[in-house]
């Protein structure tokens, strides 16, 4: 009998999977068999035979196979189809590239670890990035590379993410770079329609007036469900700890946390990142052949409508987020 991915989980995460995504360990092998059968009848897709990777989409979809299939197709398409700008964000550099070292040393995107509720916390420091040292494309690429290793962790798939976004000390120039419309559109498209990452909470800390435009986009592009997961604490970090007391377990000392200094967290991220990718890139084999795409699998990805006029002086596009998980 095939081994179930649930066999690798602790009792805590088995129970959490049942509560969070309606998972029945006895049915996982059957779900995977059915999912792979669908893949075998999808001539345009080539996906690594990685059960944990496939499980991320089934869990995101709460085992609704039609949603899981659509999301996996979108993930592969946005990743490798050259008609989408996002495909430029998946040309991962070699581990010994100086670019990787600069990125990891900057600490702009720091996976911190699990809290006792089962969720995984990631710290994003907007002021740590400037396109003078790392281009917009390289930043998006390396953030995807850093994030992707977490998607292949079953505990993260089940517990979901809490993103703590520190907007302090961010200059007007940096804010405009982060809010670049073309890149923002691609990022939202990945998050809304393709990534199997389950975002449980977005916490914004020390947001300045210069980010009002970004929040207007957030309101335009996201569903009520996702907006309900947004917590804006301004300068009062204790508001975050009041709502999520467990958060303090993994936050750095600079944020009144108990997880060492920011530099300690950066070094831990560096070790985990290099260890994970030391044996290659697990999802390198993903391919999409548009010439073989069946009619039933066309138009999965929404077209973003342009909206007229300007929001905070910049025109753009919007689409309501898929109210999935």
N, C-alpha and C positions, 0 to 999 in steps of 0.2 A: 504494500500500500504506500502511495506517495506521502512524503513527509509534509505536514502542514506548517506554514509559517508561524501559526499560533503556538507551536511547540517550543519556539524560541522565546516566547514572552513570559514575563513574570505573572503570577496570579493577579497582581495589581493592574497591570496593563490589559490582561484578558478581560477583567471586570470592567475596566474603563472603556475598552473597545465595544463591549456590549452596550454600555450606556451611551457612548458618544456616537457610534456609527451603526448600531444594531448588528454587531458581529456575532455569529455563531461559529465557534472554532470547528465544529464537526462538519460545517458546510464549505470551509475555505478551499479545500482541494477541488470540490465540484465547481465552485465559482471560478477558480483559476483555469480549470479545464475548459469551461464554457468560454471564458474570455480569450483563451488561446485559440480556440476553434474559430471564433470570430476573426482573430488576427490572420489565421491561415486562409481565410476567404477574402482578405483585404489586400489585393495585389499591389496596391500603391504604397503599402507600409512595410518597412523592415525594422523590426524592434528587437533588441537583445533579449534573449530568453532568461530574464531575470525576474523571478517570482516576486521579490520584494518591491521592485520597481512597479510591476503591474498591480500589486496590492495597493499602492498609493492611490491609484485612480479608482479602484473599487471602494476603498475606504472613503475617499472624498465624496463619492457619489452615493454613499450609504447603500452600496450594493445594487443600485439601479444601473443595470448594464448598459442601457442606451445612453445614459449620461456619462458613464465611465468611458464608453467607446468614443463618444464625441470629443470628450476632453483629451483623451490620449491622442486622437487624430490631430486635434488642434495643437497639442504640445509638440508633436513631431513636425507638423507643418510650419509653425512659427519658428521652430528651431533650425530647420534646414532648407526650407523653400526660399529661394533667392528673391522671390517677388515680395517677401516681407523683410523690412529693415531689421527686425529682431533676429534674423538669421546671422547678422554680423556680430551678435553678442554671444555666440557659441563657438567661436574659434579659439579654444582654450590654449594658452601658451604652455610651453614645457615648464616643469617645476623649477628648473634652474635658471629661468629667465629673470633678469634684473627687474623686469616689470612686476613679476609675482612678489619679489622681495619688497619693492616699494609699496605695493598694495597692502601686503600683510603688515608691514611696519607702520602704515598710516593709521590703522585701527578705525577705518570708516564704517566697517560692517563686522561686528564682533559677536559671533555666537557665544552665549554665556553659559547655557546649560539648562537643565530641567529644574522646575520647582516642584514642591510636594504635591501639587494638584495634578501633575503629569504633563503640563504644558512646557514648551521649550521657549526660552527667552533669547531674543536677538537685540543687541544694542546697535543702533545706526547713528553715527555722529556726522551730521551734515557738514560741519566746518572742517572736518578732517580731509575733505576732498577738494582739490582744485584742478582744473584742466591744464594748468601749467605743468603739473608733474605727471598726471595720468589723464589721458583723453577721455571724453565722454563715452566713446565706444569701449575703450579698455576698462573703464570703471564698471560699466554695465556687464561686460563680459566676466570680469573677475567676481563681481557680486553674484552673478548667476552660478559661477563655478563654486563659490563658497556656500551658497544656498543649496545647491543641488546635492551636495553630500549629505545634507540633513534630510532631504526628501527620501533618501535610501535607508533611513533609520525608522524601523517600525514604531518605536515609541513616539517619535515625532509625528508620524502619520496619524497616530491615535490621539495623542494629547494636544496636537495643534501648536500654533505659534502665538507668542505675544511679541509684538514689535515695539520696542521703546525707542522713539525717534527724538534725539536730542538736537534741537535747532539753535542752541546757544552759540554766540560768537560767530554767527554766520553773516558774512558781508553781503551787500546788495549784489555784487558780482556773482558770488557763490549761489545766492538764492535764484538768480536768473538762470544760472547753469543747471541747477537741479530742476527748475521749472521749464526747461526747454521743451516746447510744445511737441516737437516731433518725437523726442525720446520719451516724454511723459505718456504720449499716446501709446507707444509700443509697450511701455511698462504696464500700463493699465490693461492693455489687451492680453498680455501674458498672465497677469494676475486674475483677470476676470474670466477668461475663457480657456486657459490652458494649464496653468500650474495646478498640481494636485496638493499643494500646500494649503493647509486649513488654518486661516488666520482667525484667531479667537479674540484678539484685542489689538488695537492700535493706540499707543499712548504717545501723545505729543507733549514735549517738555520744552519750556522757554521759547514758545513760538513768538516771533516778532511780527510787527505790522507788515514787514516786507513779504511775509508768507501768506497774506490775506488772499492773494490770487490763487495760490495752491489750494487753499481750503475751499475757495469757490469752485474750483475744478472738482475737488473731492465731492462736494455736494451735488454737482451736476452729473457726475459720472457714476455715482454709487447708489446702491439700493438703500432703502430704509433699514434693512437687516444689517448691512455693513456699517451704516452710519451709527447704528445703535452700539456698535463695538468700538467707536472712537471715543477716547477720553483725552480731553485737553486740560492739562493741569497748570499751564503757564509757568510761573516760577515756584509753584508749591508742590514739590515732589512728594510731600507727605500725603497729598490727595491720592496719588497712585498707590502708596503703601497702605493707605486706609482701605482702599477698594481691593487691593491684592497684597495682603500682608506677606505672602510667601515670596513676593518679588524681591524683597530685601536679601533673600538667601543667595541670589546670584548676581546682584548688582555690585559694581566696583565701589571701593571706599569713597571715591570722589562723588558718588551719588548716595552717600550714607548707607551703602550696602555692606555686605559681609564676605565679599568674594575677592579680596585682595585689591590691588591697584589696577588702573586701566592697563598699565604696562604688563602686569601679571596676566591679565585676561588676553591681551594681544599675543603674548608668548604662548599661552595655552592654545589659542586659535591657530597659531602658526604650526605648532606640533601636530594638532589634530588634522589640519589641512594637508600638510605634507605627508603624514602617515596614510591618510585616506587615498591620496592620489599617487602614492609611491609605486603602485603596481598597475598604473594606467588609468584610463578614464572609462568607467563602466558603461556610459551611454554613448560612446563614440560611434557605435554601429548603427545608430538611427539613420534611416534614409526614407525619403519620400519621392516617388516617381509620379508626377502629376499626369503624365500621359496614360497611366494605368488607373487613375482614380475613377471609380464607378460613379454613376450619376447620383446614386443614393448617398454618397459621401461628399457631395459638393455643397458649397455655401454654408459650411458649418460655422465659419468665422464671420461675425457681424461686420458690416461696413459702418464706420463711424460717420455720423452725419455732421457736416459743418454747421456751426451756429453763427448767425449773423451778428455783427456788432463786436464789441470788445468787452472783456471782463478784466478789470484792473489794467486796461490799456493793451491787452494782448488778445487777439482773436484765436479761436481754436475749435475743437470738436468735442462731441460728447456722445455717450451711449450709456444707458443704465446697466449697471453690473448684473451679471447672471446671479440670481439669488440662490446660488448653491451653498456649499459649505465654506 
